[in-house]
Amino acid sequence: MQIHEYYMQLHQLREHSDTAPDGSYAVTIEQLAKLFHCTPRNVKLVLRKLEQQQYIRWQPGRGRGNPSRLALIGEPADVVLPVLHSLLLESRFKDAFALASDASLPLSVKQMAQSTIARQLGLRVETASGAPLDVLRVMQNRELKSLNPHAVFTVFEAYLIDNICSTLVEYEPDVQRFVPRLAHAWEHNGDYTSWTFYLRKKVSFHHGHELTSKDVRSTWERLRDALPGPYTESQYVKNVQLHGDYAVEFRFHRSNRFWLHFAGSIQMSILPSDWMPGESRLIGTGPYRIAEQDKQMLRLDAFDGYYGLRPLLDRVELWFLPDVYTNERHYMLPDPRTPGPGTSLETSGKQAERVHWPQTTEWQRTMLPIAHGARYLLFNFNRPGIQHNRAFRQVIRMLYDQKALVSQLRKNTMRPADSFLPEVSETAPFPTFSSDEARKLLQQSGYNGQEIRLFFLAKEEETSEAEWLKQRCADMGIHLSLHPMQQVDSSWIQQEADIMQADELLEKDLQWGMFSFFMNRSNYIHHLLEAEQLRQLGTLLEGFVQQGEQERWNILLRAEQLLKENLWLLHGSHTHKKNHLHPALQGLQMDSFGLIDLSQVWIKHGDAL
């Protein structure tokens, strides 16, 4: 145990002790031996070190019945931050992140520690085998759960998979057509019951295996088995035929005009036939390969054997601090002239040897175009409660007023939403309701003051919106209790939530994004809607893949209308995603989720800025 850890244990002990005016409290050597899990002799050694570093004042008890007294000098921040800074200067990032995530730290100290780490992340020019490497370190606010394309759930997981893996084709929204990736060409027969893809030759997976048609077939078979049902369209696929090593044909029972969208989806990222989910790291053919992965960090190294253009950043390290709850992303570059607290330039030699930035390093704060997708409320019909009553849901629709939400929270990042598509929301009427109408409906519903449980992710914007809705419900006499979640647990939500507040961002292939939202069994609607509701939704989407583009859009909008008209789902707002970017970061391209394309970004060094 490190000396600062002993100090934090003593700090926690003080919180549960009677403290004298001089800040001291009574304690015995035997009590400290139990606390430190060591012998009384070692306790005395620890106390001597703490005294030498002026962390404590120790007054041994004299005689029987006179306990010793201990006083802490300073506060936890005075002890933790210098230790943290030393770890960062030694590039011991794992130890630094472990310290900043320590559950025993007071919240204020955690926030200061995280801020210190943030200032020290960013670009480092490091050396490996005598060659300089551009390394970008970025802090993320969510623990990484899974990198299995077949079970992808969050936007961030999809983003990482897209940098590690490749699909057969890719949708380009600017030109509204599909372009080659692993397949350099493709074709279908006259009635769309057969699609054949022709693979690039000499494409390597990260572990050296060469891509062949067998890998495409095995990828499809794993996905089919992992996600049975209409989402994978398994009822349409008759078989998969291999025509040598570089051509693969999908044959269907019925016409499938939508297959390119499926072939270009994250879920259909091509994996090697010898990859086993859960037994090894994700292996793909993408621009980055996983070099290291644990709960604290994911390290991505540029893949020199990539079939496309090699990334310009040599390494990207993503460090996870789940206690940081914000929706804004900071892509940072450290400045050696502005070291963290308690460190002088003279003592930060390692930093000074790194990249030197110009005197002005102002942040560029980018506001991305409004995202396709929306924040929404979804009622849980698999849990008994008043939410099954349509009149009550209508009251919540009145209280969750889209225009009031945007104007009262005063966020220029929000726009009222009546659809997942901003284009549809722009023409929506957004009717207004009086409080008298809402009270009359509430009385009709039979609501009698019972608790309504709202679940949401514990992030800044989600929390402020939930608190806003709670106050509006309270004014109407509705007892809405808030249940922030640090991580998503769908089974727990299904059992305990009455309403779920969520955020859906659509992929750049909008038709696939909408279809996936309705049909992906990992999504909230498949956990919170009951069987009859899902049957109605499935009936609307029956035959979807056989239709042309315009009719598919009509079907998707009718499916969304089903959710709206029945008040199963209440749209709230569209959002702009914000990034904070250092001006030395060049080649920035943002995807539909507002995340930078790691394969394109590069660093403009030194005087070139």
URNOR-V690663 format. One record per helix or strand. SS is the DSSP state (A for helix, B for strand). FROM is the first residue (numbers start at 0). TO is the last residue. If there is no record, write none. Layout:
SS/FROM/TO  SS/FROM/TO
This chain:
A/2/14  B/23/26  A/28/35  A/39/51  B/55/58  B/67/71  A/75/88  A/92/99  A/106/119  B/121/127  B/130/139  A/148/150  A/154/163  B/168/171  B/176/179  B/182/187  B/193/198  B/203/203  B/209/209  A/212/225  A/229/231  B/236/241  B/246/251  A/258/262  A/265/267  B/287/292  B/296/301  B/314/319  B/328/330  A/344/346  A/348/351  B/362/366  B/372/378  A/385/387  A/389/398  A/401/408  B/413/415  A/421/424  A/434/444  B/450/456  A/459/474  B/478/484  A/489/495  B/498/504  A/509/518  A/524/527  A/530/540  A/543/545  A/548/564  B/568/574  B/577/581  B/584/585  B/589/589  B/595/595  B/601/602  A/605/607
